[in-house]
């Protein structure tokens, strides 16, 4: 089997999470500057077998697209041009940032570490991936 990779896309930084090769465990991989996301993915795809990419879909409470969707659509177009062979699915990412912060609190991280937005993005990507795996 191959890995599943999840992306929590942001204007400045993007959180990334992956499964193990058996697609059982979701783990945070890293956070990258959004401007470096496509080069990062190119290298990662050349090193690892990834069969599916999940891209967070931010929605408002009324189910309408959030303001960040415009930037995501631009990324999506570039992604599909560079990686036409990769299957990509969108996954609702409502509340993942709040859930990430709560996870950090529950795990006992000090306030200073909880303010690390890169860590919040990575955990958010992991939550996106876990929610997808749970539905399988």
Secondary structure, 3 states (H helix, E strand, C coil): CCEEEEEECCCCEEEEEEECCCCCCEEEEEEEEHHHHHHHHHHHHHHCCEEEEEEEECECCCCCECCCHHHHHHHHHHHHHHCCCCEEEEEECCCHHHHHHHHHHHCCCCHHHHCCHHHHHHHHHHHHHHHHHHHC
